[in-house]
């Protein structure tokens, strides 16, 4: 039976892996496309309180409006860059996870030590047919799919709030800084919000100064205020996209094995 091991592993590597990785890459790209299409406008509406969830503030809207039309393109650029960075390497991670699980299921013993347990192979798995093998593998792969989804979501929720706050800070600095009209208005707003931005206390999902610098923004009071405002909202905004990714990934993985 040991002679079968290299052959079966080779089949998984040469036939299953390319199809699975193709399907996974396609689904990740679809999710990235959805995020890039929807997220910038959704984030802007959330900042200005126009998302239908309440919490709007006239002063924040005025600050955003005063930055001019270029701010929207800046939000889009920062968001798209964060999406690309967060998804790097996720296709390989998920492909390796699914294939490794398939190998584990194939070679592990099954049953109660009788019919299913012969020479270390899971013959029940082999005899279940392609559909049964796919169903078993994808069911076992659910934790890996969830891990990749969580990794992407955590990276996005960590970088976007800090980066967009940094973009606002940079544009405000270019229009007079803390002593300018925008800076003074933001300072009042920050005090109204409690003045406990990430410079004083950590904000879950808020990012850090390296995130701001990487996206070309500035740190400061305005950045801290917007980071504090956005951090919890980004987590909520991402949830439906990540849940959809997980559901479609399970189906995408199935079709990859079935090709």
Order of alpha helices (4+ residues) and beta strands (2+ residues): alpha-alpha-alpha-alpha-alpha-beta-beta-alpha-alpha-alpha-alpha-alpha-alpha
